[in-house]
Amino acid sequence: MIELAIQYKIELQFMAKSLLEQLPEIVAKGRQVAEKILENLESRHRVGLQTREWVLPARDSAATDWITANERQQHLASGQNGDWLNRLIYGDNLLAMAALLAGDDTTPSLRGKIDLIYIDPPFDSKADYRTKVTLPGVELEQKPTVIEQFAYSDTWADGTASYLAMITPRLILMRELLADTGSIYVHLDWHVGHYVKIVMDEVFGKDSFVNEIVWKRSDAKGDATQGSQHFSRVHDVILFFQKSPQRQWNTLFLPLSESYIENFYKYRDADGRRYKLENMLGPGGAAKGNPIYEVMGVSRAWRYSRVRMQALIDAGLVIQTTPGTVPMQKKYLDESKGVQVGSWWDDISMLRGWSSEKTDYTTQKPEKLLERIIRASCPENGLVADFNGGSGTTAAVAEKLGRRWITTDLGKPACMIMRKRLIDQNAQPFLYQAIGDYQVEAAKAALGRDFRIGDLSQIVLSLYGALPLPAEENPVRNLGQVTGGGSKTLVLADSPNKLTGAATLKKAIAQRDNLMGGWDRVVVLGWNFEPSIGETINALNDSLLEVLVIPPDLMDRLKKKGGLEKLRGTVRFSSLQYLTIFPVDRSAAVNGEETLKITLKNYVLLSPEAINLDEANRSKLQAIANAEPLALIEYWAVDPDYDGKVFRSVWQDYRGNTDNDGDPLRVITEAMFSTAAQNGPRRVCVRVVDVFGFEAEAAVTVPVTPCA
């Protein structure tokens, strides 16, 4: 995972030491990182979360029956009055945890509020995290996004030492988030499990270690192949720690095996009721404080008090098979809870290719695994968190079991899979959020905590090839110029801590026309954009205005490459993607409801140069984009009452949802659904996410249709 809040490296002098010798320094540095984050929680520059979408799952293309409509209205009402809403967060989990600890205007700090944390962090330095994107008639192989690549390279730059440096501050923040009654389960394998156990002993305390759970995830073959010179690796380990001895716990049981029943429950009452005989002697005898008294002529140290023993005798549950033998307790099979679950889990198999749970996510875990963990360590309506969300198994199971949840991931493909999975199971409404001021945090990591926005703007302008304007004309240091061939271009580098939108573009046009006698054209370079930016550009219809995207990985590249000069000439500023739709059909109101029909028209992809593909895959992408642009859409949603602030999706479709059209490789291009009628115009917003995770939006005002 990428260190965006505070970057740190293990000094070179420690590299000559063994990993065991480095551990104290790794843990100490991890504590410094975590403490710095905790100190900043109260500052005005604390990390926040931006709500990208308020999701009301609706897989149906037309909600017409009254039962479905009633459920939708109930769901719409939830979360509107300060009620809890579950969260799917895209971004670095270190920053997500910092934001959750800080709290915001709608949700107070979650410090000490989470009942259960389960994480399944990456633990194989040689794993291949490329993803395959299947489009109609073509399959692309996409490398991880550049941000993911930097995160991964940070994680493994110095092998296991870097991995432990990554995970230590995160474990410390997880401990801060856990309730005193909370538990944490960390899912690992032989690569790093034993080292992480030592770190967790330091973070949580050795006495807080509860179990090392062994999950037999594979069959006997495991990873052994012909000629392998090792025993096949068929298990993972799950490290189970508690925050305090007061942790939540619910004992779980497995059904008794047939062989056990046959061997032990071999006695029957006259009515056929099966039972076994169980020893009642006190473990450890009198030395352990067990009471000594006589039962049926036999004096021993018993596990029960005289009163309890007499009650068992009166109930006919104490049997002496022959005079003089030690009495035994009668235990009925139909009263047995089963056998208590131990730390060896061989009854939950890994997911097979034919499993209905499969999401095509490489490291997906079976739902039964998470069900066991959640049932054991999280109370009803408790809060579960997974900071390496992956395929979304934790959130999906928590939803089914009536627990609240938070899940995060740095990968856009993972977040798309999770959102679709939760919609598919008709989850309660949830928030899709992203790290606020993401680029600001990256700049702090690269330029130091005291950097100024103007410093960053100067870097961006320089990489674009623009010279800064004179200070008297450029007080915030975000304006530059490119001249040549008799043409003058004004360049504006917008701030990373705001959304570039209509106000910025209008200001840029005014500066182009008036500043220093005027310019031939203006280029606006932005980090983050209002979702409706495409609509804004079309409405301005200004051929002398160009809007370009600053590469989101720029600060990481600056840090990795070693400075501005080494990056010069290698940075591409790409064009925006945008969406267009046909005019929205709005029916006349009948019985308090009206029907909307929204149809997609066209989708223009962000420059393929910005996507991490090789030339062959890029050519394939360009061909499908030219021939069938709507086939690039992975997910789209509609907010029929957009307020310009929070996008509330009450209708969604996505590739793989075959309920509407039977086509797993395309979304349907038309949405029709009923919603509560309005007297005046309504603002309808459509948002799409393409197969690479890029978003675009179109919003239109739809006039009133006369009543029938």
Secondary structure, 3 states (H helix, E strand, C coil): CCCCCCCCCCCHHHCCCCHHHHHHHHHHHHHHHHHHHHHHHHCCCCCCEEEEEEECCCCCCCCCCHHHHHHHHHHHHCCCCCCCCEEEEECCHHHHHHHHHHCCCCCCCCCCCEEEEEECCCCCCCCCCCEEEEECCEEEEECCCHHHHHHHHHHHCCCHHHHHHHHHHHHHHHHHHEEEEEEEEEEECCCCHHHHHHHHHHHHCHHHEEEEEEEECCCCCCCCCCCCCCCCCCEEEEEEEECCCCCCCCCCEECCCHHHHHHHCCEECCCCCEEEEEECECCCHHHHCCCEEEECCEEEEECCCHHHHHHHHHCCCEECCCCCCCCEEEEEHHHCCCEECCCEECCCCCCCCCCCCCCCCCCCCCHHHHHHHHHHHCCCCCEEEECCCCCCHHHHHHHHCCCEEEEEECCHHHHHHHHHHHHHCCCCCEEEEEECCHHHHHHHHHHCCCCCHHHHHHHHHHHHCCEECCHHHCCCCCEEEEEECCEEEEEEECCCCCEECHHHHHHHHHHHHHHHHCCCEEEEEECEECCCHHHHHHHHCCCCEEEEECCCCHHHHHHHHCCHHHHCCCCCCEECCEEEECCCEECCCECCEEEEEEEEEEEECCCHHHCCCCHHHHHHHHHHHHHCHHHHEEEEEEECCCCCCCCEECEEEECCCCCCCCCCCCCCCEEEEEEECCCCCEEEEEEEEECCCCEEEEEEEECCCCCC
